[in-house]
Amino acid sequence: MSGLRRWLGGTEPKVAHTYLPGGSWTDIEAPPGFLDAWAAWRRAQADRTLVLNVPMQERNEENVSDEEVRELLRQGAAGEFDEHFRTLAERLVESKVPDTVLVLGWEMNGITYTHRCGPDPAAWKTYWKRIVRTMRSVPGQRFRFDFTPSRGRDAVPWTECYPGDDTVDIIGMDAYDQPAGLSFDEQVKEPYGLRQHVDFAKAHHKPVSYPEWGLFRNGDDTAYMRGMLAWIEEHKPLYNTLTDYCPHGVWQCAQNPRSSQVYRSFLYGRGEQPAAPAPTASTPAPQPTKATAPAPEPAGDCPAPDPHDWLEYWLGRKFCLDW
C-alpha cells in the first residue's frame, strides 16, 4: 500500500481489498491470523475501509456440476452452513474490523464459482439472506454487504439473483474490458451493463461499487481506461478496486504501459504530500527509485506470488489496488 502511494505521488489508498480462499469451510471462516495484516492496516486510520470477498460455498472453483450446486444452494437456504458464517463474523469483530465490506458470492451470474446463482436463483436468494442475517446477529458487527455480479448478462441476468433491499447495502459490479472488440460505450449500453447497473442501484436507493475492474481481452486499451476512470469520476462509487495482476493491471504488470500512464496521470498527486508535480500526457510520470519505492519495478509479467509472503503464496495471486 505504501509502494502504491509513492507510485501515485502521494495519493493515499483508502481501501484494502482481499479475498478469502474458498477451498474449504476452514478457509471461509478466516483462520486465526489470516487477516491480521489487513485488519491492522484498517485500524491504523479511521477513514480506511477493508473489503473482503467471501465465498458462499467450499470447493468454490472446482467446476462443481449444476446439479450439485443446486443441492448445495438448497442446503444453504435451509441453514446447514450458518455456523461457518457466524464464525467468520465473530472473527472479524474480534479482529476489531466490524465494519468490513463483505462482497458475498461475487459474480454469481456467471459459471465460474460453486456459489453461482443460475442453477436455482430462488434458493440462492434465500441462502444470501440467511448468511446476511446470521452475520448481522453477531454482537458488535457493522458489516455492509455488497451484491456484485459481473458486467453484462453472463449465464443468467443478474437482476434475477438480487436478494432484496433489506439484506443488500451496496450494489457492485465487476467490470473488465471484455469481450474482445467491445468498446467502452458498448459496455455502458449493453443489457445488464454499466448504465443498467447505476440505474438499478438508484432505483433501489443503494450506492454503487466496482470491486474488480481492469484490462482484459482488448490488451493495452487506453480508451477503456479513460472511459472507466471518467465513469467512476461521474458516478462516485462508494469504492472501486483496480485488479493489478496481469493481464488486468497497471502498476505491477508491465504489459500495459500506455494504460498505466493514463491511470497514473489521472490519480497522481492527489494526496497531501505529492512527491512531484502531476504528470501530463506529454510529460512522463517520474519513476520510483529503490530509495523511495521498495516495490520492484515490473519487468515482463506481473511477478509470481512471493513464497516468503505466506498470504500471497497461499492465494496464488497478487492483490488489488484502490483509492
N, C-alpha and C positions, 0 to 999 in steps of 0.2 A: 504494500500500500504506500509506503514511503517512497519507493522507487518510482511508482506511477506518479505520485505527487511531483517529484522532481522533474520527470519527463514532461509533465504538463505545466511547468513553470510556476509551481506553487498552487495550482488548483487542487483543492482538497477533496479526495474521495470521501463521500459521506455514507456510502452504503457498502457493506461487505456481503457478498453473496456466495454461498457454498451449498453443497448437496449431501444429503445422507445417501450412502450406497444402499441399494435395495436387494442385495443378495440373500439376506436372511432377516428374520424379525429382530435379531440382536442388532443388526445394522440400523434398522429403522427406529429402534429405541434410543439411538445415540449412546453408544457405550461410554462409560465414565472416562473422561479425558479427551474424548473425540473432538469436542467443540471448545475446549478450554482456550485456545489461542484466539479463536473468533470472538468468544464471549469477553475475553479481556480487552480486545480492541474495541468492542461495542461499549463497554463500561467506561472506557477512558474519557469519553466525551459525551455529554448529554444529547447532542444533536446528531449522533450517529444512529444508523439503522442496520440491524442484522437481518438478512433474508436467507431463509433456509428452504430448499426444495425437499419435500417429504414424499417418498413413495407410499402408495396405498396398499401395496402387496409385496411380499417377498418374491424372490426369483423374478425381479421386475424386468430384466432384459434377456430372458431365456426363451423367447419365442413360444410361449405357452399357447396352446390352441384356444380358439374362441369358445369351444365347449367347456374347457376347464376354467377359462376366465369368467364365463357366465356363472358357473357354480361358485367360484371364489367371491364374486360380487354379491351373490345371494347370501353366502355365509357372512360376509362383512355387514350386509344390511341387517342381518339377524343378530349382530352383536358379538360374533365369535372372535373378533380381533380387537375388541375395545381395549383390553388391558395393555396392549403394546403402545397404543397412542396415549393412554393415561401415563404410562411410564415415561414416554418422551416428554410430555407436558411437565411432569414433575421434575425431570432433569433440567429442563430449560429454566424453570422457576428457581431451582436450587443453584443454577449457574448464574443467577441474577440477570437473566435476559428474558424477562417475562413478556416483553413487548415485541418479540421476534415476529417478523412477517413470514408466514408459512405458505409456500407455494405448493399446495397439496394436489397430488395426482396430475401434474402438469402434462400438457399435450395429450390430453385424454381423447381428443377427436381423431387421433392417428392410430397406427397399428404397431408402434414400436414397443409399447410397455404393457406389462401384465395388468397395470391399473387403467387400461383403456376403457372407454365408455361403450363403444359400439356393440358388443355382444348383448348388453342389457342396460340401456340408458336408465330405465326406471330404478333398477337395483343400484346402479352407480350413484344416482342422485340420493337415494335413501342412505347408502353407505357413507357418502360425503357428509351428509347431515349428522349421521351418527358419530363420525370421527370428530367433527367440529364441536358437537355438544359434549362429547366425552372430554375433550381437551379443555373446553371452557369451564368444565365443572371443577377443575383443579384450583384450589385457593391460591390467590396471588397472581394468576395469569392475566395478561392483557394482550393476547395474541390477536393478529389480524390475518385473515385467511384470504389468499389470492387465488382466484379461479383463472387459470391460464391455459387456454388452448393454443395450438399452432395456427398461424395465419392461413386463411382460406378454408375451403370445405374439408379437405383431407378425406378421411374414411367416412366421417359422419358429420353433419352440421353441428358445430359446437354449441349452438343455441339449444339443441335438443338435450344437451348434458347439463345445462345451467341448473343448479340445485335450488335456487331461490334466494331472495334478498336477505332473509333472516340469518343465513349462515355464510354469506359472502360479504367481505369488506372491500375488496379490490377486484377489478376485472382486468386481468392482464392479457398479454398476447406475446408469444414467441414468434418473431418476425424476421426470418433470414432472407437473404437475397436469392430467392429461388421461385419457380424452376428456371432453367436456362432460357434466356430470351424474354423473360417477363420484365417489363420496365417498372420503375418505381410507381409511376402513375397508375399502371395496371394493378399493382399490389394494393394501392389505395382503393381502387374502384371495384375490384373483383368481388364476387359474392363471398361473404364472411371475411372480407379483407379489412384493411386498416380503417376505412371510413365506417363500415358497419360496426366495427369494434367500439369506436368512440361514441357513435350514435347509440349503441346498445347500452353502454355504460351510463351515458347521460340520461337515458330513459329510466334506468334503474337507480339513478342518483348515487352512483359509485365513482370513485376516482379510477383512472386507468394506470397501468404499469406496462413496462416492456422488460420482463425478467431476462429474456435472451434475445439478442439481435446481433447481426453481423453479416459479413460477406459469405457467399457460398458458391452457387452454381454459375455465377457470371464473373468470376475472377476479381481482379482489382478494379472494382466498379465505382468510380468516383461519383457518378450520377446517383447511384443508390445511396452512397454515404452522405452526400449533400442533402438528398431528399429526406433521408431518415432523420438526420440532425435537425433539419428545418421542421419536420413533423413533430419531433419531440419538443422543440422550442415553442411551437404553436400550441400544442395540446397539454403541455405541462403535466406529464405523468407524475405520480407520487414518487416513482423512482424508475430508472432504466439501467440495464446492465449489458454492456457490450461483451460478447464472448470473445476471449483473447487467445485461444489456441488456434493453430492453423487447421482449416483454411479460412476461418472466420475473422481472425484477429488483426490488430493494427499496432500493437506495442511489442509484444514478444514474438510476433510472427512476421518474418521479413518478406514474405511473398506478396504483400500488398502495399508497396511503398507509396503509391500515389494516394490511395485512400487513407493511409496512415498520416500523410501530410495534411489532408483535409480535416481529419478528426482532430489532430493535434493543434492545428491552426484555430479551429473553432473553439477549443476549450483552453488554449494556452493563456496563462497569466491571469486567471480569474480569482486566484487566491489573494490573501492579504500580503504575501511576500513573494511576488513573482521574481524568478531568477534572472529574467531578461525581458526586453520588450516583446510583445506578442508578434509572432512571425506573420508575414503576409504571403500571398500566393507567389509573389516574386522573390521573397526572401526566405530561404530555407530555415526551418526551426533549428536552433542550436542543439547540438547533440550532447547528451550527458557524457561525462568522463568518469574514469574509475574513481576519481577523488570525490565526485558528487553523487554518483549513482552506482551502488553496489550490484544492481541487477545487470547481468552481462548484456551487451548489445546482441540482438538476434543475428543469426547467420544461417541462411538457408531456411529451414523449417523451424516451427515452434520447438523449443527444447523438450526433450523427453522428460518425464517425471523424474525428479531427483530422488534417488534411492535413500538419501540421507534425510529427506523430508518425508516422514512416515505417512502424513496425511495425504500428500500429493501422490506418493508412491502407491498407497492403498487404493486411492480412487482411480489411478492410472490416467489422470488428466490434469491439465492446467486449470487454474481458476479464472473467474470472471472479473471484469472491471466495472467501476461505476463512478458516477459523480452525483 
